[in-house]
């Protein structure tokens, strides 16, 4: 372990993130090739929904009450970066009580997709299910919709969080 101690925390964090997202990208590609895209999405969705629900622990730890769309957006931003790494460039571009917009201009999942020549949108199911799990856990009065995605050629991915009740 002494050799790892020579690396900065930032360097270790970047290596770990690339390893996590790279390994998952390769698994996703292999699952899609073995099962087909529809079965891949059926398999993938529940995993990401459970992961999204895990941000409740983060919100509780940070003392965020999640009463507004802005609150949820802040937890989403913290949750994405803390669980999937610093390679994200993400910002809250609109934040209010009933609606918030979160925009991702750089994403490790998209970067790995390009590196492994993914050939299909493996992100959409994960994005949508992670968001659904997070909304259900944090405040079921809210719903999330993926409105743009880099995998489909947009310049950024975008989630819109809205109060639904």
VMD Tcl script that builds the backbone (N, CA, C; Angstrom):
set m [mol new atoms 495]
animate dup $m
set s [atomselect $m all]
$s set {name element resname resid chain x y z} {
  {N N UNK 1 A 0.808 -1.203 0.000}
  {CA C UNK 1 A 0.000 0.000 0.000}
  {C C UNK 1 A 0.847 1.261 0.000}
  {N N UNK 2 A 2.093 1.147 0.414}
  {CA C UNK 2 A 2.937 2.335 0.524}
  {C C UNK 2 A 3.079 3.051 -0.813}
  {N N UNK 3 A 3.145 2.314 -1.919}
  {CA C UNK 3 A 3.287 2.948 -3.235}
  {C C UNK 3 A 2.056 3.777 -3.586}
  {N N UNK 4 A 0.872 3.317 -3.254}
  {CA C UNK 4 A -0.364 4.072 -3.529}
  {C C UNK 4 A -0.372 5.373 -2.741}
  {N N UNK 5 A 0.206 5.356 -1.566}
  {CA C UNK 5 A 0.251 6.560 -0.738}
  {C C UNK 5 A 1.011 7.706 -1.412}
  {N N UNK 6 A 1.825 7.380 -2.412}
  {CA C UNK 6 A 2.561 8.418 -3.126}
  {C C UNK 6 A 1.670 9.188 -4.101}
  {N N UNK 7 A 0.524 8.606 -4.443}
  {CA C UNK 7 A -0.411 9.268 -5.359}
  {C C UNK 7 A -1.290 10.236 -4.592}
  {N N UNK 8 A -1.613 11.330 -5.221}
  {CA C UNK 8 A -2.521 12.279 -4.576}
  {C C UNK 8 A -3.922 11.675 -4.487}
  {N N UNK 9 A -4.697 12.176 -3.562}
  {CA C UNK 9 A -6.082 11.723 -3.424}
  {C C UNK 9 A -6.837 11.942 -4.729}
  {N N UNK 10 A -6.597 13.075 -5.382}
  {CA C UNK 10 A -7.266 13.374 -6.643}
  {C C UNK 10 A -6.911 12.343 -7.714}
  {N N UNK 11 A -5.652 11.972 -7.813}
  {CA C UNK 11 A -5.222 10.982 -8.802}
  {C C UNK 11 A -5.854 9.623 -8.506}
  {N N UNK 12 A -5.857 9.216 -7.250}
  {CA C UNK 12 A -6.490 7.937 -6.882}
  {C C UNK 12 A -7.963 7.931 -7.217}
  {N N UNK 13 A -8.639 9.038 -6.940}
  {CA C UNK 13 A -10.072 9.185 -7.208}
  {C C UNK 13 A -10.333 9.075 -8.703}
  {N N UNK 14 A -9.509 9.717 -9.522}
  {CA C UNK 14 A -9.676 9.649 -10.972}
  {C C UNK 14 A -9.450 8.236 -11.499}
  {N N UNK 15 A -8.448 7.558 -10.989}
  {CA C UNK 15 A -8.166 6.183 -11.407}
  {C C UNK 15 A -9.319 5.260 -11.014}
  {N N UNK 16 A -9.816 5.411 -9.797}
  {CA C UNK 16 A -10.929 4.573 -9.337}
  {C C UNK 16 A -12.177 4.802 -10.182}
  {N N UNK 17 A -12.466 6.050 -10.500}
  {CA C UNK 17 A -13.637 6.375 -11.314}
  {C C UNK 17 A -13.527 5.763 -12.704}
  {N N UNK 18 A -12.380 5.922 -13.316}
  {CA C UNK 18 A -12.204 5.372 -14.651}
  {C C UNK 18 A -12.288 3.845 -14.620}
  {N N UNK 19 A -11.763 3.239 -13.576}
  {CA C UNK 19 A -11.859 1.787 -13.440}
  {C C UNK 19 A -13.301 1.322 -13.282}
  {N N UNK 20 A -14.053 1.997 -12.426}
  {CA C UNK 20 A -15.468 1.643 -12.207}
  {C C UNK 20 A -16.274 1.805 -13.488}
  {N N UNK 21 A -16.200 2.969 -14.100}
  {CA C UNK 21 A -17.021 3.224 -15.277}
  {C C UNK 21 A -16.548 2.398 -16.473}
  {N N UNK 22 A -15.254 2.164 -16.575}
  {CA C UNK 22 A -14.737 1.337 -17.665}
  {C C UNK 22 A -15.181 -0.111 -17.538}
  {N N UNK 23 A -15.092 -0.657 -16.338}
  {CA C UNK 23 A -15.523 -2.037 -16.128}
  {C C UNK 23 A -17.016 -2.184 -16.404}
  {N N UNK 24 A -17.808 -1.230 -15.918}
  {CA C UNK 24 A -19.247 -1.322 -16.146}
  {C C UNK 24 A -19.582 -1.175 -17.626}
  {N N UNK 25 A -18.889 -0.287 -18.326}
  {CA C UNK 25 A -19.143 -0.122 -19.761}
  {C C UNK 25 A -18.874 -1.420 -20.512}
  {N N UNK 26 A -17.794 -2.087 -20.181}
  {CA C UNK 26 A -17.483 -3.359 -20.840}
  {C C UNK 26 A -18.535 -4.419 -20.507}
  {N N UNK 27 A -18.971 -4.462 -19.251}
  {CA C UNK 27 A -20.033 -5.406 -18.879}
  {C C UNK 27 A -21.334 -5.094 -19.619}
  {N N UNK 28 A -21.678 -3.816 -19.694}
  {CA C UNK 28 A -22.908 -3.423 -20.382}
  {C C UNK 28 A -22.856 -3.848 -21.845}
  {N N UNK 29 A -21.741 -3.614 -22.482}
  {CA C UNK 29 A -21.594 -3.997 -23.889}
  {C C UNK 29 A -21.730 -5.515 -24.049}
  {N N UNK 30 A -21.096 -6.264 -23.161}
  {CA C UNK 30 A -21.171 -7.724 -23.234}
  {C C UNK 30 A -22.600 -8.219 -22.963}
  {N N UNK 31 A -23.281 -7.643 -21.962}
  {CA C UNK 31 A -24.665 -8.037 -21.679}
  {C C UNK 31 A -25.572 -7.738 -22.853}
  {N N UNK 32 A -25.404 -6.576 -23.459}
  {CA C UNK 32 A -26.239 -6.200 -24.605}
  {C C UNK 32 A -25.999 -7.157 -25.764}
  {N N UNK 33 A -24.735 -7.490 -26.019}
  {CA C UNK 33 A -24.421 -8.407 -27.120}
  {C C UNK 33 A -24.975 -9.800 -26.853}
  {N N UNK 34 A -24.966 -10.236 -25.589}
  {CA C UNK 34 A -25.454 -11.565 -25.242}
  {C C UNK 34 A -26.980 -11.633 -25.148}
  {N N UNK 35 A -27.593 -10.576 -24.626}
  {CA C UNK 35 A -29.018 -10.610 -24.323}
  {C C UNK 35 A -29.890 -9.819 -25.295}
  {N N UNK 36 A -29.310 -8.861 -25.989}
  {CA C UNK 36 A -30.080 -7.913 -26.791}
  {C C UNK 36 A -30.387 -6.684 -25.952}
  {N N UNK 37 A -30.703 -5.588 -26.630}
  {CA C UNK 37 A -30.876 -4.310 -25.930}
  {C C UNK 37 A -32.073 -4.310 -24.981}
  {N N UNK 38 A -33.188 -4.906 -25.386}
  {CA C UNK 38 A -34.384 -4.914 -24.528}
  {C C UNK 38 A -34.125 -5.665 -23.225}
  {N N UNK 39 A -33.532 -6.838 -23.310}
  {CA C UNK 39 A -33.231 -7.621 -22.092}
  {C C UNK 39 A -32.169 -6.920 -21.244}
  {N N UNK 40 A -31.202 -6.293 -21.913}
  {CA C UNK 40 A -30.197 -5.534 -21.173}
  {C C UNK 40 A -30.885 -4.462 -20.329}
  {N N UNK 41 A -31.796 -3.703 -20.929}
  {CA C UNK 41 A -32.491 -2.644 -20.202}
  {C C UNK 41 A -33.341 -3.198 -19.066}
  {N N UNK 42 A -33.971 -4.348 -19.270}
  {CA C UNK 42 A -34.746 -4.986 -18.193}
  {C C UNK 42 A -33.838 -5.365 -17.026}
  {N N UNK 43 A -32.651 -5.825 -17.328}
  {CA C UNK 43 A -31.684 -6.221 -16.315}
  {C C UNK 43 A -31.066 -4.998 -15.634}
  {N N UNK 44 A -30.700 -4.018 -16.424}
  {CA C UNK 44 A -29.976 -2.839 -15.960}
  {C C UNK 44 A -30.840 -1.901 -15.117}
  {N N UNK 45 A -32.071 -1.678 -15.525}
  {CA C UNK 45 A -32.935 -0.698 -14.875}
  {C C UNK 45 A -33.057 -0.848 -13.365}
  {N N UNK 46 A -33.433 -2.027 -12.871}
  {CA C UNK 46 A -33.579 -2.190 -11.421}
  {C C UNK 46 A -32.290 -1.963 -10.635}
  {N N UNK 47 A -31.143 -2.278 -11.227}
  {CA C UNK 47 A -29.866 -2.036 -10.543}
  {C C UNK 47 A -29.657 -0.547 -10.300}
  {N N UNK 48 A -29.933 0.258 -11.338}
  {CA C UNK 48 A -29.763 1.695 -11.214}
  {C C UNK 48 A -30.831 2.319 -10.331}
  {N N UNK 49 A -32.031 1.763 -10.335}
  {CA C UNK 49 A -33.086 2.288 -9.466}
  {C C UNK 49 A -32.683 2.120 -8.000}
  {N N UNK 50 A -32.132 0.971 -7.680}
  {CA C UNK 50 A -31.661 0.723 -6.317}
  {C C UNK 50 A -30.508 1.660 -5.960}
  {N N UNK 51 A -29.612 1.883 -6.904}
  {CA C UNK 51 A -28.497 2.810 -6.662}
  {C C UNK 51 A -29.011 4.221 -6.412}
  {N N UNK 52 A -30.001 4.653 -7.175}
  {CA C UNK 52 A -30.579 5.981 -6.984}
  {C C UNK 52 A -31.193 6.150 -5.611}
  {N N UNK 53 A -31.861 5.106 -5.149}
  {CA C UNK 53 A -32.465 5.167 -3.822}
  {C C UNK 53 A -31.417 5.360 -2.731}
  {N N UNK 54 A -30.188 4.964 -3.015}
  {CA C UNK 54 A -29.103 5.106 -2.052}
  {C C UNK 54 A -28.739 6.540 -1.726}
  {N N UNK 55 A -29.165 7.508 -2.541}
  {CA C UNK 55 A -28.832 8.902 -2.244}
  {C C UNK 55 A -29.587 9.427 -1.029}
  {N N UNK 56 A -30.593 8.703 -0.584}
  {CA C UNK 56 A -31.311 9.108 0.628}
  {C C UNK 56 A -30.340 9.173 1.806}
  {N N UNK 57 A -29.456 8.211 1.897}
  {CA C UNK 57 A -28.460 8.205 2.969}
  {C C UNK 57 A -27.565 9.443 2.881}
  {N N UNK 58 A -27.186 9.823 1.673}
  {CA C UNK 58 A -26.366 11.024 1.486}
  {C C UNK 58 A -27.135 12.268 1.915}
  {N N UNK 59 A -28.391 12.380 1.486}
  {CA C UNK 59 A -29.211 13.544 1.862}
  {C C UNK 59 A -29.336 13.634 3.373}
  {N N UNK 60 A -29.590 12.504 4.008}
  {CA C UNK 60 A -29.710 12.489 5.469}
  {C C UNK 60 A -28.399 12.908 6.128}
  {N N UNK 61 A -27.277 12.415 5.592}
  {CA C UNK 61 A -25.961 12.754 6.150}
  {C C UNK 61 A -25.648 14.240 6.012}
  {N N UNK 62 A -26.111 14.842 4.907}
  {CA C UNK 62 A -25.861 16.259 4.662}
  {C C UNK 62 A -26.926 17.158 5.297}
  {N N UNK 63 A -27.974 16.542 5.833}
  {CA C UNK 63 A -29.043 17.312 6.462}
  {C C UNK 63 A -29.945 18.037 5.474}
  {N N UNK 64 A -30.029 17.517 4.240}
  {CA C UNK 64 A -30.890 18.125 3.228}
  {C C UNK 64 A -32.270 17.478 3.325}
  {N N UNK 65 A -33.308 18.299 3.478}
  {CA C UNK 65 A -34.655 17.779 3.755}
  {C C UNK 65 A -35.440 17.367 2.514}
  {N N UNK 66 A -35.059 17.806 1.348}
  {CA C UNK 66 A -35.675 17.404 0.077}
  {C C UNK 66 A -37.154 17.751 -0.003}
  {N N UNK 67 A -37.455 19.000 0.273}
  {CA C UNK 67 A -38.831 19.479 0.187}
  {C C UNK 67 A -39.122 20.194 -1.129}
  {N N UNK 68 A -38.089 20.629 -1.831}
  {CA C UNK 68 A -38.265 21.346 -3.093}
  {C C UNK 68 A -37.484 20.646 -4.207}
  {N N UNK 69 A -37.811 21.013 -5.445}
  {CA C UNK 69 A -37.063 20.484 -6.583}
  {C C UNK 69 A -35.591 20.890 -6.483}
  {N N UNK 70 A -35.344 22.101 -6.006}
  {CA C UNK 70 A -33.962 22.563 -5.822}
  {C C UNK 70 A -33.219 21.648 -4.851}
  {N N UNK 71 A -33.866 21.268 -3.757}
  {CA C UNK 71 A -33.245 20.353 -2.796}
  {C C UNK 71 A -32.854 19.038 -3.466}
  {N N UNK 72 A -33.778 18.471 -4.241}
  {CA C UNK 72 A -33.500 17.209 -4.920}
  {C C UNK 72 A -32.347 17.363 -5.904}
  {N N UNK 73 A -32.340 18.460 -6.647}
  {CA C UNK 73 A -31.269 18.695 -7.615}
  {C C UNK 73 A -29.906 18.742 -6.915}
  {N N UNK 74 A -29.855 19.394 -5.763}
  {CA C UNK 74 A -28.591 19.471 -5.020}
  {C C UNK 74 A -28.135 18.093 -4.555}
  {N N UNK 75 A -29.074 17.278 -4.108}
  {CA C UNK 75 A -28.721 15.920 -3.688}
  {C C UNK 75 A -28.292 15.094 -4.897}
  {N N UNK 76 A -28.979 15.247 -6.025}
  {CA C UNK 76 A -28.598 14.517 -7.233}
  {C C UNK 76 A -27.160 14.849 -7.613}
  {N N UNK 77 A -26.845 16.132 -7.633}
  {CA C UNK 77 A -25.502 16.558 -8.008}
  {C C UNK 77 A -24.469 15.953 -7.054}
  {N N UNK 78 A -24.708 16.062 -5.774}
  {CA C UNK 78 A -23.779 15.492 -4.787}
  {C C UNK 78 A -23.698 13.975 -4.909}
  {N N UNK 79 A -24.828 13.335 -5.130}
  {CA C UNK 79 A -24.875 11.879 -5.228}
  {C C UNK 79 A -24.150 11.346 -6.448}
  {N N UNK 80 A -24.339 11.998 -7.569}
  {CA C UNK 80 A -23.698 11.558 -8.807}
  {C C UNK 80 A -22.184 11.667 -8.686}
  {N N UNK 81 A -21.705 12.809 -8.236}
  {CA C UNK 81 A -20.262 13.005 -8.159}
  {C C UNK 81 A -19.644 12.122 -7.074}
  {N N UNK 82 A -20.301 12.020 -5.915}
  {CA C UNK 82 A -19.692 11.237 -4.833}
  {C C UNK 82 A -19.718 9.736 -5.106}
  {N N UNK 83 A -20.683 9.255 -5.869}
  {CA C UNK 83 A -20.743 7.810 -6.120}
  {C C UNK 83 A -20.129 7.396 -7.452}
  {N N UNK 84 A -20.005 8.334 -8.381}
  {CA C UNK 84 A -19.506 7.954 -9.701}
  {C C UNK 84 A -18.320 8.776 -10.164}
  {N N UNK 85 A -17.821 9.670 -9.328}
  {CA C UNK 85 A -16.542 10.288 -9.573}
  {C C UNK 85 A -16.492 11.704 -10.089}
  {N N UNK 86 A -15.282 12.269 -10.009}
  {CA C UNK 86 A -15.061 13.678 -10.318}
  {C C UNK 86 A -15.007 13.997 -11.809}
  {N N UNK 87 A -15.130 13.004 -12.648}
  {CA C UNK 87 A -15.058 13.255 -14.085}
  {C C UNK 87 A -16.316 13.977 -14.596}
  {N N UNK 88 A -17.367 13.957 -13.790}
  {CA C UNK 88 A -18.592 14.665 -14.164}
  {C C UNK 88 A -18.372 16.168 -14.175}
  {N N UNK 89 A -18.972 16.822 -15.155}
  {CA C UNK 89 A -19.161 18.261 -15.121}
  {C C UNK 89 A -20.666 18.433 -15.154}
  {N N UNK 90 A -21.209 18.877 -14.044}
  {CA C UNK 90 A -22.659 18.936 -13.886}
  {C C UNK 90 A -23.019 20.225 -13.170}
  {N N UNK 91 A -24.149 20.803 -13.570}
  {CA C UNK 91 A -24.601 22.018 -12.914}
  {C C UNK 91 A -26.116 22.041 -12.849}
  {N N UNK 92 A -26.598 22.757 -11.887}
  {CA C UNK 92 A -28.028 23.003 -11.764}
  {C C UNK 92 A -28.288 24.300 -12.527}
  {N N UNK 93 A -29.040 24.221 -13.624}
  {CA C UNK 93 A -29.255 25.401 -14.462}
  {C C UNK 93 A -30.578 26.102 -14.163}
  {N N UNK 94 A -31.442 25.428 -13.432}
  {CA C UNK 94 A -32.699 26.036 -12.985}
  {C C UNK 94 A -33.066 25.353 -11.678}
  {N N UNK 95 A -33.483 26.135 -10.695}
  {CA C UNK 95 A -33.813 25.529 -9.409}
  {C C UNK 95 A -34.902 26.335 -8.713}
  {N N UNK 96 A -36.022 25.699 -8.486}
  {CA C UNK 96 A -37.126 26.331 -7.784}
  {C C UNK 96 A -37.814 25.333 -6.884}
  {N N UNK 97 A -38.944 25.729 -6.364}
  {CA C UNK 97 A -39.686 24.844 -5.470}
  {C C UNK 97 A -40.278 23.646 -6.204}
  {N N UNK 98 A -40.799 23.878 -7.412}
  {CA C UNK 98 A -41.542 22.840 -8.126}
  {C C UNK 98 A -40.821 22.261 -9.330}
  {N N UNK 99 A -39.737 22.904 -9.761}
  {CA C UNK 99 A -39.008 22.428 -10.941}
  {C C UNK 99 A -37.531 22.763 -10.811}
  {N N UNK 100 A -36.701 21.815 -11.242}
  {CA C UNK 100 A -35.259 22.036 -11.318}
  {C C UNK 100 A -34.739 21.332 -12.565}
  {N N UNK 101 A -33.671 21.881 -13.115}
  {CA C UNK 101 A -33.038 21.304 -14.296}
  {C C UNK 101 A -31.564 21.075 -13.974}
  {N N UNK 102 A -31.114 19.837 -14.183}
  {CA C UNK 102 A -29.728 19.457 -13.930}
  {C C UNK 102 A -29.109 19.087 -15.273}
  {N N UNK 103 A -27.974 19.694 -15.586}
  {CA C UNK 103 A -27.335 19.487 -16.882}
  {C C UNK 103 A -25.937 18.903 -16.677}
  {N N UNK 104 A -25.647 17.859 -17.440}
  {CA C UNK 104 A -24.360 17.166 -17.409}
  {C C UNK 104 A -23.636 17.459 -18.720}
  {N N UNK 105 A -22.522 18.191 -18.667}
  {CA C UNK 105 A -21.789 18.519 -19.886}
  {C C UNK 105 A -20.590 17.600 -20.108}
  {N N UNK 106 A -20.200 16.880 -19.070}
  {CA C UNK 106 A -19.169 15.855 -19.202}
  {C C UNK 106 A -19.558 14.716 -18.276}
  {N N UNK 107 A -19.398 13.497 -18.768}
  {CA C UNK 107 A -19.872 12.326 -18.023}
  {C C UNK 107 A -18.929 11.150 -18.247}
  {N N UNK 108 A -18.493 10.505 -17.179}
  {CA C UNK 108 A -17.597 9.364 -17.353}
  {C C UNK 108 A -18.251 8.212 -18.113}
  {N N UNK 109 A -19.558 8.054 -17.980}
  {CA C UNK 109 A -20.251 6.968 -18.688}
  {C C UNK 109 A -20.214 7.209 -20.195}
  {N N UNK 110 A -20.415 8.440 -20.600}
  {CA C UNK 110 A -20.352 8.788 -22.020}
  {C C UNK 110 A -18.925 8.642 -22.539}
  {N N UNK 111 A -17.953 9.075 -21.742}
  {CA C UNK 111 A -16.554 8.951 -22.151}
  {C C UNK 111 A -16.167 7.487 -22.341}
  {N N UNK 112 A -16.577 6.610 -21.415}
  {CA C UNK 112 A -16.263 5.186 -21.560}
  {C C UNK 112 A -16.987 4.576 -22.757}
  {N N UNK 113 A -18.206 5.022 -23.032}
  {CA C UNK 113 A -18.949 4.512 -24.192}
  {C C UNK 113 A -18.177 4.793 -25.478}
  {N N UNK 114 A -17.609 5.992 -25.566}
  {CA C UNK 114 A -16.807 6.326 -26.751}
  {C C UNK 114 A -15.553 5.449 -26.806}
  {N N UNK 115 A -14.919 5.230 -25.664}
  {CA C UNK 115 A -13.676 4.456 -25.630}
  {C C UNK 115 A -13.873 3.000 -26.023}
  {N N UNK 116 A -15.007 2.415 -25.663}
  {CA C UNK 116 A -15.242 0.997 -25.970}
  {C C UNK 116 A -16.114 0.814 -27.212}
  {N N UNK 117 A -16.402 1.928 -27.916}
  {CA C UNK 117 A -17.240 1.859 -29.118}
  {C C UNK 117 A -18.549 1.133 -28.797}
  {N N UNK 118 A -19.293 1.689 -27.840}
  {CA C UNK 118 A -20.476 1.048 -27.279}
  {C C UNK 118 A -21.497 0.634 -28.331}
  {N N UNK 119 A -21.866 1.529 -29.204}
  {CA C UNK 119 A -22.785 1.161 -30.269}
  {C C UNK 119 A -24.264 1.188 -29.915}
  {N N UNK 120 A -24.601 1.534 -28.673}
  {CA C UNK 120 A -26.010 1.688 -28.281}
  {C C UNK 120 A -26.063 2.581 -27.055}
  {N N UNK 121 A -27.247 3.107 -26.769}
  {CA C UNK 121 A -27.415 4.019 -25.634}
  {C C UNK 121 A -27.586 3.204 -24.348}
  {N N UNK 122 A -26.496 2.951 -23.678}
  {CA C UNK 122 A -26.559 2.197 -22.430}
  {C C UNK 122 A -26.839 3.093 -21.228}
  {N N UNK 123 A -26.890 4.396 -21.462}
  {CA C UNK 123 A -27.084 5.344 -20.368}
  {C C UNK 123 A -28.549 5.610 -20.030}
  {N N UNK 124 A -29.419 5.659 -21.034}
  {CA C UNK 124 A -30.789 6.114 -20.818}
  {C C UNK 124 A -31.492 5.330 -19.707}
  {N N UNK 125 A -31.426 4.034 -19.762}
  {CA C UNK 125 A -32.075 3.214 -18.743}
  {C C UNK 125 A -31.504 3.512 -17.355}
  {N N UNK 126 A -30.196 3.666 -17.279}
  {CA C UNK 126 A -29.563 3.977 -16.000}
  {C C UNK 126 A -29.963 5.339 -15.481}
  {N N UNK 127 A -29.895 6.356 -16.354}
  {CA C UNK 127 A -30.300 7.723 -15.987}
  {C C UNK 127 A -31.715 7.730 -15.423}
  {N N UNK 128 A -32.632 7.178 -16.194}
  {CA C UNK 128 A -34.046 7.244 -15.820}
  {C C UNK 128 A -34.328 6.467 -14.535}
  {N N UNK 129 A -33.776 5.288 -14.427}
  {CA C UNK 129 A -34.041 4.471 -13.242}
  {C C UNK 129 A -33.346 5.011 -12.000}
  {N N UNK 130 A -32.122 5.530 -12.147}
  {CA C UNK 130 A -31.436 6.144 -11.003}
  {C C UNK 130 A -32.280 7.302 -10.493}
  {N N UNK 131 A -32.748 8.139 -11.403}
  {CA C UNK 131 A -33.580 9.279 -11.022}
  {C C UNK 131 A -34.887 8.869 -10.374}
  {N N UNK 132 A -35.525 7.840 -10.919}
  {CA C UNK 132 A -36.778 7.355 -10.325}
  {C C UNK 132 A -36.543 6.846 -8.905}
  {N N UNK 133 A -35.493 6.057 -8.728}
  {CA C UNK 133 A -35.181 5.537 -7.392}
  {C C UNK 133 A -34.870 6.639 -6.407}
  {N N UNK 134 A -34.134 7.650 -6.870}
  {CA C UNK 134 A -33.785 8.781 -6.007}
  {C C UNK 134 A -35.034 9.571 -5.623}
  {N N UNK 135 A -35.888 9.880 -6.598}
  {CA C UNK 135 A -37.120 10.637 -6.295}
  {C C UNK 135 A -38.005 9.879 -5.315}
  {N N UNK 136 A -38.192 8.591 -5.551}
  {CA C UNK 136 A -39.037 7.789 -4.657}
  {C C UNK 136 A -38.493 7.788 -3.235}
  {N N UNK 137 A -37.183 7.709 -3.101}
  {CA C UNK 137 A -36.573 7.652 -1.769}
  {C C UNK 137 A -36.538 9.017 -1.085}
  {N N UNK 138 A -36.291 10.065 -1.853}
  {CA C UNK 138 A -36.114 11.394 -1.277}
  {C C UNK 138 A -37.435 12.121 -1.031}
  {N N UNK 139 A -38.309 12.085 -2.023}
  {CA C UNK 139 A -39.610 12.749 -1.907}
  {C C UNK 139 A -40.474 12.305 -3.083}
  {N N UNK 140 A -41.388 11.368 -2.853}
  {CA C UNK 140 A -42.206 10.833 -3.951}
  {C C UNK 140 A -43.181 11.834 -4.569}
  {N N UNK 141 A -43.208 13.066 -4.067}
  {CA C UNK 141 A -44.009 14.103 -4.723}
  {C C UNK 141 A -43.360 14.562 -6.022}
  {N N UNK 142 A -42.113 14.154 -6.253}
  {CA C UNK 142 A -41.371 14.592 -7.428}
  {C C UNK 142 A -41.135 13.437 -8.394}
  {N N UNK 143 A -41.005 13.812 -9.660}
  {CA C UNK 143 A -40.662 12.865 -10.718}
  {C C UNK 143 A -39.541 13.493 -11.539}
  {N N UNK 144 A -38.828 12.654 -12.232}
  {CA C UNK 144 A -37.705 13.124 -13.043}
  {C C UNK 144 A -37.857 12.607 -14.462}
  {N N UNK 145 A -37.413 13.413 -15.408}
  {CA C UNK 145 A -37.449 13.012 -16.816}
  {C C UNK 145 A -36.119 13.377 -17.457}
  {N N UNK 146 A -35.580 12.434 -18.193}
  {CA C UNK 146 A -34.380 12.673 -18.979}
  {C C UNK 146 A -34.832 13.328 -20.284}
  {N N UNK 147 A -34.417 14.570 -20.519}
  {CA C UNK 147 A -34.892 15.307 -21.691}
  {C C UNK 147 A -33.863 15.401 -22.811}
  {N N UNK 148 A -32.597 15.234 -22.474}
  {CA C UNK 148 A -31.528 15.268 -23.477}
  {C C UNK 148 A -30.459 14.257 -23.068}
  {N N UNK 149 A -29.768 13.724 -24.076}
  {CA C UNK 149 A -28.698 12.784 -23.767}
  {C C UNK 149 A -27.585 12.866 -24.814}
  {N N UNK 150 A -26.362 12.888 -24.331}
  {CA C UNK 150 A -25.208 12.934 -25.224}
  {C C UNK 150 A -25.120 11.678 -26.076}
  {N N UNK 151 A -25.589 10.556 -25.545}
  {CA C UNK 151 A -25.552 9.304 -26.309}
  {C C UNK 151 A -26.408 9.391 -27.561}
  {N N UNK 152 A -27.394 10.284 -27.555}
  {CA C UNK 152 A -28.258 10.455 -28.729}
  {C C UNK 152 A -27.871 11.695 -29.540}
  {N N UNK 153 A -26.690 12.266 -29.259}
  {CA C UNK 153 A -26.165 13.351 -30.059}
  {C C UNK 153 A -26.327 14.753 -29.491}
  {N N UNK 154 A -26.987 14.884 -28.346}
  {CA C UNK 154 A -27.107 16.209 -27.733}
  {C C UNK 154 A -25.752 16.644 -27.177}
  {N N UNK 155 A -25.600 17.946 -26.949}
  {CA C UNK 155 A -24.352 18.472 -26.400}
  {C C UNK 155 A -24.210 18.189 -24.913}
  {N N UNK 156 A -25.303 17.814 -24.269}
  {CA C UNK 156 A -25.301 17.528 -22.835}
  {C C UNK 156 A -26.478 16.616 -22.513}
  {N N UNK 157 A -26.404 16.008 -21.348}
  {CA C UNK 157 A -27.548 15.263 -20.810}
  {C C UNK 157 A -28.278 16.205 -19.866}
  {N N UNK 158 A -29.579 16.050 -19.794}
  {CA C UNK 158 A -30.353 16.957 -18.949}
  {C C UNK 158 A -31.503 16.203 -18.296}
  {N N UNK 159 A -31.645 16.426 -17.003}
  {CA C UNK 159 A -32.773 15.897 -16.233}
  {C C UNK 159 A -33.627 17.063 -15.777}
  {N N UNK 160 A -34.950 16.883 -15.872}
  {CA C UNK 160 A -35.881 17.858 -15.341}
  {C C UNK 160 A -36.618 17.194 -14.183}
  {N N UNK 161 A -36.547 17.826 -13.034}
  {CA C UNK 161 A -37.224 17.343 -11.832}
  {C C UNK 161 A -38.446 18.224 -11.625}
  {N N UNK 162 A -39.605 17.608 -11.505}
  {CA C UNK 162 A -40.856 18.368 -11.318}
  {C C UNK 162 A -41.678 17.766 -10.180}
  {N N UNK 163 A -42.364 18.667 -9.500}
  {CA C UNK 163 A -43.332 18.211 -8.522}
  {C C UNK 163 A -44.496 17.605 -9.310}
  {N N UNK 164 A -44.866 16.392 -8.981}
  {CA C UNK 164 A -45.920 15.716 -9.735}
  {C C UNK 164 A -47.235 15.633 -8.956}
  {N N UNK 165 A -47.205 15.991 -7.699}
  {CA C UNK 165 A -48.422 15.927 -6.877}
  {C C UNK 165 A -48.686 17.261 -6.245}
}
mol reanalyze $m
mol bondsrecalc $m
mol representation Tube
mol addrep $m
